[in-house]
Amino acid sequence: MGATLALPLLAGLIAVALFFDFLNGLHDAANTVAVIAITIYPGNAARNCSVRRPYDEGRTPKPTTSRSY
């Protein structure tokens, strides 16, 4: 195989491998969130939210749209 074909082929294979690794990471993150969402009891979720909410208040982004009803 000549050098003119080997370098683009190697670059293409590396790009495909990196893209696959990125998508695999997204799926792993989604599976982790799904397991937590399914296994947590509603009471524990409410307590966790009520305890953490005051500390997260300064770090959460504000809404970008104004709502007037």
PyMOL Python script that loads the backbone (N, CA, C, O; Angstrom):
from pymol import cmd

cmd.read_pdbstr("""\
ATOM      1  N   MET A   1       0.863  -1.168   0.000  1.00  0.00           N
ATOM      2  CA  MET A   1       0.000   0.000   0.000  1.00  0.00           C
ATOM      3  C   MET A   1       0.907   1.227   0.000  1.00  0.00           C
ATOM      4  O   MET A   1       1.857   1.308   0.778  1.00  0.00           O
ATOM      5  N   GLY A   2       0.610   2.157  -0.859  1.00  0.00           N
ATOM      6  CA  GLY A   2       1.439   3.348  -0.957  1.00  0.00           C
ATOM      7  C   GLY A   2       1.170   4.324   0.173  1.00  0.00           C
ATOM      8  O   GLY A   2       0.151   4.252   0.859  1.00  0.00           O
ATOM      9  N   ALA A   3       2.113   5.238   0.348  1.00  0.00           N
ATOM     10  CA  ALA A   3       1.988   6.241   1.409  1.00  0.00           C
ATOM     11  C   ALA A   3       0.848   7.208   1.130  1.00  0.00           C
ATOM     12  O   ALA A   3       0.305   7.809   2.057  1.00  0.00           O
ATOM     13  N   THR A   4       0.478   7.364  -0.138  1.00  0.00           N
ATOM     14  CA  THR A   4      -0.599   8.301  -0.464  1.00  0.00           C
ATOM     15  C   THR A   4      -1.956   7.775  -0.013  1.00  0.00           C
ATOM     16  O   THR A   4      -2.875   8.560   0.224  1.00  0.00           O
ATOM     17  N   LEU A   5      -2.091   6.473   0.106  1.00  0.00           N
ATOM     18  CA  LEU A   5      -3.359   5.892   0.545  1.00  0.00           C
ATOM     19  C   LEU A   5      -3.359   5.571   2.042  1.00  0.00           C
ATOM     20  O   LEU A   5      -4.414   5.593   2.676  1.00  0.00           O
ATOM     21  N   ALA A   6      -2.209   5.279   2.602  1.00  0.00           N
ATOM     22  CA  ALA A   6      -2.137   4.831   3.993  1.00  0.00           C
ATOM     23  C   ALA A   6      -2.497   5.943   4.974  1.00  0.00           C
ATOM     24  O   ALA A   6      -3.219   5.696   5.941  1.00  0.00           O
ATOM     25  N   LEU A   7      -2.014   7.149   4.748  1.00  0.00           N
ATOM     26  CA  LEU A   7      -2.266   8.236   5.695  1.00  0.00           C
ATOM     27  C   LEU A   7      -3.743   8.638   5.750  1.00  0.00           C
ATOM     28  O   LEU A   7      -4.277   8.764   6.852  1.00  0.00           O
ATOM     29  N   PRO A   8      -4.433   8.845   4.620  1.00  0.00           N
ATOM     30  CA  PRO A   8      -5.871   9.157   4.718  1.00  0.00           C
ATOM     31  C   PRO A   8      -6.693   8.009   5.307  1.00  0.00           C
ATOM     32  O   PRO A   8      -7.674   8.241   6.015  1.00  0.00           O
ATOM     33  N   LEU A   9      -6.292   6.784   5.016  1.00  0.00           N
ATOM     34  CA  LEU A   9      -7.011   5.637   5.575  1.00  0.00           C
ATOM     35  C   LEU A   9      -6.836   5.581   7.090  1.00  0.00           C
ATOM     36  O   LEU A   9      -7.795   5.325   7.819  1.00  0.00           O
ATOM     37  N   LEU A  10      -5.626   5.817   7.559  1.00  0.00           N
ATOM     38  CA  LEU A  10      -5.367   5.830   8.996  1.00  0.00           C
ATOM     39  C   LEU A  10      -6.118   6.970   9.677  1.00  0.00           C
ATOM     40  O   LEU A  10      -6.690   6.777  10.749  1.00  0.00           O
ATOM     41  N   ALA A  11      -6.122   8.142   9.074  1.00  0.00           N
ATOM     42  CA  ALA A  11      -6.845   9.285   9.643  1.00  0.00           C
ATOM     43  C   ALA A  11      -8.347   9.010   9.684  1.00  0.00           C
ATOM     44  O   ALA A  11      -9.015   9.374  10.651  1.00  0.00           O
ATOM     45  N   GLY A  12      -8.878   8.375   8.651  1.00  0.00           N
ATOM     46  CA  GLY A  12     -10.296   8.037   8.625  1.00  0.00           C
ATOM     47  C   GLY A  12     -10.666   7.025   9.693  1.00  0.00           C
ATOM     48  O   GLY A  12     -11.707   7.151  10.338  1.00  0.00           O
ATOM     49  N   LEU A  13      -9.824   6.026   9.882  1.00  0.00           N
ATOM     50  CA  LEU A  13     -10.090   5.026  10.918  1.00  0.00           C
ATOM     51  C   LEU A  13     -10.032   5.636  12.313  1.00  0.00           C
ATOM     52  O   LEU A  13     -10.838   5.288  13.176  1.00  0.00           O
ATOM     53  N   ILE A  14      -9.092   6.537  12.538  1.00  0.00           N
ATOM     54  CA  ILE A  14      -9.012   7.206  13.836  1.00  0.00           C
ATOM     55  C   ILE A  14     -10.241   8.076  14.061  1.00  0.00           C
ATOM     56  O   ILE A  14     -10.771   8.116  15.172  1.00  0.00           O
ATOM     57  N   ALA A  15     -10.704   8.774  13.024  1.00  0.00           N
ATOM     58  CA  ALA A  15     -11.896   9.616  13.154  1.00  0.00           C
ATOM     59  C   ALA A  15     -13.131   8.771  13.470  1.00  0.00           C
ATOM     60  O   ALA A  15     -13.943   9.154  14.312  1.00  0.00           O
ATOM     61  N   VAL A  16     -13.274   7.639  12.809  1.00  0.00           N
ATOM     62  CA  VAL A  16     -14.414   6.752  13.073  1.00  0.00           C
ATOM     63  C   VAL A  16     -14.346   6.211  14.501  1.00  0.00           C
ATOM     64  O   VAL A  16     -15.369   6.127  15.179  1.00  0.00           O
ATOM     65  N   ALA A  17     -13.155   5.845  14.960  1.00  0.00           N
ATOM     66  CA  ALA A  17     -13.007   5.328  16.322  1.00  0.00           C
ATOM     67  C   ALA A  17     -13.350   6.396  17.358  1.00  0.00           C
ATOM     68  O   ALA A  17     -14.009   6.095  18.354  1.00  0.00           O
ATOM     69  N   LEU A  18     -12.915   7.635  17.141  1.00  0.00           N
ATOM     70  CA  LEU A  18     -13.233   8.713  18.080  1.00  0.00           C
ATOM     71  C   LEU A  18     -14.725   9.018  18.098  1.00  0.00           C
ATOM     72  O   LEU A  18     -15.290   9.277  19.160  1.00  0.00           O
ATOM     73  N   PHE A  19     -15.369   8.991  16.932  1.00  0.00           N
ATOM     74  CA  PHE A  19     -16.810   9.232  16.858  1.00  0.00           C
ATOM     75  C   PHE A  19     -17.577   8.125  17.586  1.00  0.00           C
ATOM     76  O   PHE A  19     -18.535   8.399  18.308  1.00  0.00           O
ATOM     77  N   PHE A  20     -17.150   6.879  17.391  1.00  0.00           N
ATOM     78  CA  PHE A  20     -17.788   5.767  18.086  1.00  0.00           C
ATOM     79  C   PHE A  20     -17.623   5.905  19.596  1.00  0.00           C
ATOM     80  O   PHE A  20     -18.567   5.662  20.348  1.00  0.00           O
ATOM     81  N   ASP A  21     -16.434   6.291  20.042  1.00  0.00           N
ATOM     82  CA  ASP A  21     -16.184   6.458  21.475  1.00  0.00           C
ATOM     83  C   ASP A  21     -17.056   7.568  22.051  1.00  0.00           C
ATOM     84  O   ASP A  21     -17.564   7.439  23.165  1.00  0.00           O
ATOM     85  N   PHE A  22     -17.234   8.656  21.305  1.00  0.00           N
ATOM     86  CA  PHE A  22     -18.093   9.756  21.751  1.00  0.00           C
ATOM     87  C   PHE A  22     -19.542   9.291  21.895  1.00  0.00           C
ATOM     88  O   PHE A  22     -20.181   9.568  22.910  1.00  0.00           O
ATOM     89  N   LEU A  23     -20.062   8.591  20.894  1.00  0.00           N
ATOM     90  CA  LEU A  23     -21.446   8.107  20.967  1.00  0.00           C
ATOM     91  C   LEU A  23     -21.617   7.074  22.083  1.00  0.00           C
ATOM     92  O   LEU A  23     -22.652   7.042  22.749  1.00  0.00           O
ATOM     93  N   ASN A  24     -20.621   6.246  22.281  1.00  0.00           N
ATOM     94  CA  ASN A  24     -20.691   5.259  23.354  1.00  0.00           C
ATOM     95  C   ASN A  24     -20.746   5.952  24.711  1.00  0.00           C
ATOM     96  O   ASN A  24     -21.461   5.498  25.605  1.00  0.00           O
ATOM     97  N   GLY A  25     -20.007   7.036  24.876  1.00  0.00           N
ATOM     98  CA  GLY A  25     -20.053   7.796  26.120  1.00  0.00           C
ATOM     99  C   GLY A  25     -21.414   8.421  26.354  1.00  0.00           C
ATOM    100  O   GLY A  25     -21.896   8.461  27.486  1.00  0.00           O
ATOM    101  N   LEU A  26     -22.042   8.915  25.281  1.00  0.00           N
ATOM    102  CA  LEU A  26     -23.388   9.480  25.424  1.00  0.00           C
ATOM    103  C   LEU A  26     -24.381   8.419  25.884  1.00  0.00           C
ATOM    104  O   LEU A  26     -25.218   8.673  26.750  1.00  0.00           O
ATOM    105  N   HIS A  27     -24.282   7.235  25.300  1.00  0.00           N
ATOM    106  CA  HIS A  27     -25.202   6.168  25.689  1.00  0.00           C
ATOM    107  C   HIS A  27     -24.955   5.713  27.127  1.00  0.00           C
ATOM    108  O   HIS A  27     -25.902   5.412  27.853  1.00  0.00           O
ATOM    109  N   ASP A  28     -23.704   5.661  27.536  1.00  0.00           N
ATOM    110  CA  ASP A  28     -23.402   5.292  28.924  1.00  0.00           C
ATOM    111  C   ASP A  28     -23.973   6.316  29.896  1.00  0.00           C
ATOM    112  O   ASP A  28     -24.506   5.946  30.942  1.00  0.00           O
ATOM    113  N   ALA A  29     -23.867   7.592  29.562  1.00  0.00           N
ATOM    114  CA  ALA A  29     -24.416   8.636  30.433  1.00  0.00           C
ATOM    115  C   ALA A  29     -25.936   8.534  30.508  1.00  0.00           C
ATOM    116  O   ALA A  29     -26.517   8.693  31.582  1.00  0.00           O
ATOM    117  N   ALA A  30     -26.578   8.272  29.381  1.00  0.00           N
ATOM    118  CA  ALA A  30     -28.034   8.134  29.380  1.00  0.00           C
ATOM    119  C   ALA A  30     -28.470   6.929  30.207  1.00  0.00           C
ATOM    120  O   ALA A  30     -29.472   6.995  30.919  1.00  0.00           O
ATOM    121  N   ASN A  31     -27.733   5.839  30.117  1.00  0.00           N
ATOM    122  CA  ASN A  31     -28.069   4.660  30.917  1.00  0.00           C
ATOM    123  C   ASN A  31     -27.906   4.936  32.403  1.00  0.00           C
ATOM    124  O   ASN A  31     -28.700   4.452  33.210  1.00  0.00           O
ATOM    125  N   THR A  32     -26.900   5.698  32.775  1.00  0.00           N
ATOM    126  CA  THR A  32     -26.691   6.029  34.184  1.00  0.00           C
ATOM    127  C   THR A  32     -27.843   6.858  34.723  1.00  0.00           C
ATOM    128  O   THR A  32     -28.336   6.596  35.821  1.00  0.00           O
ATOM    129  N   VAL A  33     -28.275   7.850  33.967  1.00  0.00           N
ATOM    130  CA  VAL A  33     -29.392   8.691  34.401  1.00  0.00           C
ATOM    131  C   VAL A  33     -30.675   7.872  34.484  1.00  0.00           C
ATOM    132  O   VAL A  33     -31.468   8.056  35.407  1.00  0.00           O
ATOM    133  N   ALA A  34     -30.885   6.978  33.533  1.00  0.00           N
ATOM    134  CA  ALA A  34     -32.099   6.163  33.541  1.00  0.00           C
ATOM    135  C   ALA A  34     -32.146   5.247  34.759  1.00  0.00           C
ATOM    136  O   ALA A  34     -33.207   5.070  35.359  1.00  0.00           O
ATOM    137  N   VAL A  35     -31.023   4.669  35.126  1.00  0.00           N
ATOM    138  CA  VAL A  35     -30.994   3.788  36.298  1.00  0.00           C
ATOM    139  C   VAL A  35     -31.321   4.573  37.557  1.00  0.00           C
ATOM    140  O   VAL A  35     -32.084   4.101  38.399  1.00  0.00           O
ATOM    141  N   ILE A  36     -30.758   5.754  37.694  1.00  0.00           N
ATOM    142  CA  ILE A  36     -31.040   6.572  38.876  1.00  0.00           C
ATOM    143  C   ILE A  36     -32.508   6.986  38.897  1.00  0.00           C
ATOM    144  O   ILE A  36     -33.147   6.946  39.949  1.00  0.00           O
ATOM    145  N   ALA A  37     -33.043   7.380  37.754  1.00  0.00           N
ATOM    146  CA  ALA A  37     -34.431   7.839  37.704  1.00  0.00           C
ATOM    147  C   ALA A  37     -35.409   6.713  38.011  1.00  0.00           C
ATOM    148  O   ALA A  37     -36.461   6.955  38.603  1.00  0.00           O
ATOM    149  N   ILE A  38     -35.084   5.506  37.624  1.00  0.00           N
ATOM    150  CA  ILE A  38     -36.000   4.385  37.844  1.00  0.00           C
ATOM    151  C   ILE A  38     -35.914   3.858  39.275  1.00  0.00           C
ATOM    152  O   ILE A  38     -36.931   3.463  39.844  1.00  0.00           O
ATOM    153  N   THR A  39     -34.721   3.846  39.863  1.00  0.00           N
ATOM    154  CA  THR A  39     -34.548   3.187  41.156  1.00  0.00           C
ATOM    155  C   THR A  39     -34.782   4.088  42.353  1.00  0.00           C
ATOM    156  O   THR A  39     -34.911   3.577  43.465  1.00  0.00           O
ATOM    157  N   ILE A  40     -34.842   5.386  42.187  1.00  0.00           N
ATOM    158  CA  ILE A  40     -35.006   6.271  43.343  1.00  0.00           C
ATOM    159  C   ILE A  40     -36.488   6.330  43.726  1.00  0.00           C
ATOM    160  O   ILE A  40     -37.366   6.383  42.865  1.00  0.00           O
ATOM    161  N   TYR A  41     -36.740   6.321  45.013  1.00  0.00           N
ATOM    162  CA  TYR A  41     -38.107   6.433  45.506  1.00  0.00           C
ATOM    163  C   TYR A  41     -38.563   7.889  45.440  1.00  0.00           C
ATOM    164  O   TYR A  41     -37.743   8.793  45.600  1.00  0.00           O
ATOM    165  N   PRO A  42     -39.860   8.137  45.207  1.00  0.00           N
ATOM    166  CA  PRO A  42     -40.341   9.517  45.093  1.00  0.00           C
ATOM    167  C   PRO A  42     -40.057  10.363  46.331  1.00  0.00           C
ATOM    168  O   PRO A  42     -39.727  11.542  46.204  1.00  0.00           O
ATOM    169  N   GLY A  43     -40.179   9.788  47.517  1.00  0.00           N
ATOM    170  CA  GLY A  43     -39.900  10.546  48.737  1.00  0.00           C
ATOM    171  C   GLY A  43     -38.441  10.966  48.824  1.00  0.00           C
ATOM    172  O   GLY A  43     -38.135  12.094  49.210  1.00  0.00           O
ATOM    173  N   ASN A  44     -37.540  10.053  48.463  1.00  0.00           N
ATOM    174  CA  ASN A  44     -36.118  10.392  48.469  1.00  0.00           C
ATOM    175  C   ASN A  44     -35.811  11.463  47.434  1.00  0.00           C
ATOM    176  O   ASN A  44     -34.991  12.348  47.679  1.00  0.00           O
ATOM    177  N   ALA A  45     -36.459  11.386  46.289  1.00  0.00           N
ATOM    178  CA  ALA A  45     -36.231  12.390  45.254  1.00  0.00           C
ATOM    179  C   ALA A  45     -36.693  13.763  45.727  1.00  0.00           C
ATOM    180  O   ALA A  45     -36.016  14.760  45.477  1.00  0.00           O
ATOM    181  N   ALA A  46     -37.832  13.827  46.403  1.00  0.00           N
ATOM    182  CA  ALA A  46     -38.341  15.113  46.887  1.00  0.00           C
ATOM    183  C   ALA A  46     -37.435  15.686  47.974  1.00  0.00           C
ATOM    184  O   ALA A  46     -37.164  16.887  47.990  1.00  0.00           O
ATOM    185  N   ARG A  47     -36.967  14.832  48.879  1.00  0.00           N
ATOM    186  CA  ARG A  47     -36.051  15.315  49.927  1.00  0.00           C
ATOM    187  C   ARG A  47     -34.730  15.785  49.335  1.00  0.00           C
ATOM    188  O   ARG A  47     -34.196  16.817  49.744  1.00  0.00           O
ATOM    189  N   ASN A  48     -34.208  15.045  48.389  1.00  0.00           N
ATOM    190  CA  ASN A  48     -32.955  15.423  47.758  1.00  0.00           C
ATOM    191  C   ASN A  48     -33.108  16.759  47.040  1.00  0.00           C
ATOM    192  O   ASN A  48     -32.217  17.606  47.101  1.00  0.00           O
ATOM    193  N   CYS A  49     -34.223  16.945  46.370  1.00  0.00           N
ATOM    194  CA  CYS A  49     -34.462  18.198  45.656  1.00  0.00           C
ATOM    195  C   CYS A  49     -34.627  19.354  46.634  1.00  0.00           C
ATOM    196  O   CYS A  49     -34.110  20.443  46.386  1.00  0.00           O
ATOM    197  N   SER A  50     -35.328  19.144  47.729  1.00  0.00           N
ATOM    198  CA  SER A  50     -35.555  20.236  48.677  1.00  0.00           C
ATOM    199  C   SER A  50     -34.288  20.598  49.434  1.00  0.00           C
ATOM    200  O   SER A  50     -34.133  21.744  49.856  1.00  0.00           O
ATOM    201  N   VAL A  51     -33.385  19.654  49.613  1.00  0.00           N
ATOM    202  CA  VAL A  51     -32.126  19.943  50.307  1.00  0.00           C
ATOM    203  C   VAL A  51     -31.137  20.616  49.370  1.00  0.00           C
ATOM    204  O   VAL A  51     -30.440  21.548  49.772  1.00  0.00           O
ATOM    205  N   ARG A  52     -31.067  20.164  48.146  1.00  0.00           N
ATOM    206  CA  ARG A  52     -30.074  20.697  47.215  1.00  0.00           C
ATOM    207  C   ARG A  52     -30.486  22.008  46.572  1.00  0.00           C
ATOM    208  O   ARG A  52     -29.619  22.787  46.177  1.00  0.00           O
ATOM    209  N   ARG A  53     -31.757  22.275  46.454  1.00  0.00           N
ATOM    210  CA  ARG A  53     -32.233  23.440  45.710  1.00  0.00           C
ATOM    211  C   ARG A  53     -31.676  24.768  46.229  1.00  0.00           C
ATOM    212  O   ARG A  53     -31.268  25.591  45.409  1.00  0.00           O
ATOM    213  N   PRO A  54     -31.635  25.026  47.533  1.00  0.00           N
ATOM    214  CA  PRO A  54     -31.082  26.319  47.977  1.00  0.00           C
ATOM    215  C   PRO A  54     -29.615  26.500  47.603  1.00  0.00           C
ATOM    216  O   PRO A  54     -29.172  27.619  47.343  1.00  0.00           O
ATOM    217  N   TYR A  55     -28.864  25.407  47.576  1.00  0.00           N
ATOM    218  CA  TYR A  55     -27.445  25.518  47.236  1.00  0.00           C
ATOM    219  C   TYR A  55     -27.229  25.681  45.740  1.00  0.00           C
ATOM    220  O   TYR A  55     -26.242  26.285  45.321  1.00  0.00           O
ATOM    221  N   ASP A  56     -28.135  25.153  44.933  1.00  0.00           N
ATOM    222  CA  ASP A  56     -28.015  25.273  43.485  1.00  0.00           C
ATOM    223  C   ASP A  56     -28.599  26.574  42.957  1.00  0.00           C
ATOM    224  O   ASP A  56     -28.451  26.872  41.772  1.00  0.00           O
ATOM    225  N   GLU A  57     -29.251  27.347  43.797  1.00  0.00           N
ATOM    226  CA  GLU A  57     -29.970  28.539  43.339  1.00  0.00           C
ATOM    227  C   GLU A  57     -29.050  29.533  42.638  1.00  0.00           C
ATOM    228  O   GLU A  57     -29.432  30.101  41.615  1.00  0.00           O
ATOM    229  N   GLY A  58     -27.873  29.751  43.155  1.00  0.00           N
ATOM    230  CA  GLY A  58     -26.983  30.728  42.546  1.00  0.00           C
ATOM    231  C   GLY A  58     -26.283  30.230  41.301  1.00  0.00           C
ATOM    232  O   GLY A  58     -25.713  31.028  40.557  1.00  0.00           O
ATOM    233  N   ARG A  59     -26.313  28.922  41.054  1.00  0.00           N
ATOM    234  CA  ARG A  59     -25.576  28.363  39.928  1.00  0.00           C
ATOM    235  C   ARG A  59     -26.454  28.005  38.742  1.00  0.00           C
ATOM    236  O   ARG A  59     -25.932  27.708  37.668  1.00  0.00           O
ATOM    237  N   THR A  60     -27.752  28.025  38.900  1.00  0.00           N
ATOM    238  CA  THR A  60     -28.617  27.631  37.796  1.00  0.00           C
ATOM    239  C   THR A  60     -28.816  28.811  36.854  1.00  0.00           C
ATOM    240  O   THR A  60     -28.914  29.952  37.307  1.00  0.00           O
ATOM    241  N   PRO A  61     -28.877  28.553  35.557  1.00  0.00           N
ATOM    242  CA  PRO A  61     -29.097  29.655  34.616  1.00  0.00           C
ATOM    243  C   PRO A  61     -30.516  30.192  34.726  1.00  0.00           C
ATOM    244  O   PRO A  61     -31.457  29.451  35.010  1.00  0.00           O
ATOM    245  N   LYS A  62     -30.648  31.448  34.503  1.00  0.00           N
ATOM    246  CA  LYS A  62     -31.964  32.083  34.554  1.00  0.00           C
ATOM    247  C   LYS A  62     -32.691  31.859  33.225  1.00  0.00           C
ATOM    248  O   LYS A  62     -32.044  31.678  32.193  1.00  0.00           O
ATOM    249  N   PRO A  63     -34.014  31.870  33.240  1.00  0.00           N
ATOM    250  CA  PRO A  63     -34.753  31.705  31.983  1.00  0.00           C
ATOM    251  C   PRO A  63     -34.463  32.858  31.027  1.00  0.00           C
ATOM    252  O   PRO A  63     -34.301  34.004  31.446  1.00  0.00           O
ATOM    253  N   THR A  64     -34.401  32.539  29.753  1.00  0.00           N
ATOM    254  CA  THR A  64     -34.090  33.569  28.765  1.00  0.00           C
ATOM    255  C   THR A  64     -35.344  34.219  28.198  1.00  0.00           C
ATOM    256  O   THR A  64     -35.252  35.233  27.506  1.00  0.00           O
ATOM    257  N   THR A  65     -36.498  33.662  28.473  1.00  0.00           N
ATOM    258  CA  THR A  65     -37.733  34.256  27.972  1.00  0.00           C
ATOM    259  C   THR A  65     -38.563  34.756  29.140  1.00  0.00           C
ATOM    260  O   THR A  65     -38.560  34.168  30.221  1.00  0.00           O
ATOM    261  N   SER A  66     -39.264  35.837  28.908  1.00  0.00           N
ATOM    262  CA  SER A  66     -40.148  36.347  29.958  1.00  0.00           C
ATOM    263  C   SER A  66     -41.526  35.746  29.756  1.00  0.00           C
ATOM    264  O   SER A  66     -42.010  35.628  28.630  1.00  0.00           O
ATOM    265  N   ARG A  67     -42.139  35.377  30.839  1.00  0.00           N
ATOM    266  CA  ARG A  67     -43.464  34.766  30.764  1.00  0.00           C
ATOM    267  C   ARG A  67     -44.453  35.681  31.459  1.00  0.00           C
ATOM    268  O   ARG A  67     -44.350  35.928  32.661  1.00  0.00           O
ATOM    269  N   SER A  68     -45.395  36.174  30.708  1.00  0.00           N
ATOM    270  CA  SER A  68     -46.465  36.968  31.308  1.00  0.00           C
ATOM    271  C   SER A  68     -47.785  36.313  30.930  1.00  0.00           C
ATOM    272  O   SER A  68     -48.149  36.252  29.756  1.00  0.00           O
ATOM    273  N   TYR A  69     -48.484  35.833  31.924  1.00  0.00           N
ATOM    274  CA  TYR A  69     -49.751  35.142  31.676  1.00  0.00           C
ATOM    275  C   TYR A  69     -50.895  36.021  32.086  1.00  0.00           C
ATOM    276  O   TYR A  69     -52.054  35.625  31.959  1.00  0.00           O
TER     277      TYR A  69
END
""", "prot")
cmd.dss("prot")
cmd.show_as("cartoon", "prot")
cmd.util.cbc("prot")
cmd.orient("prot")
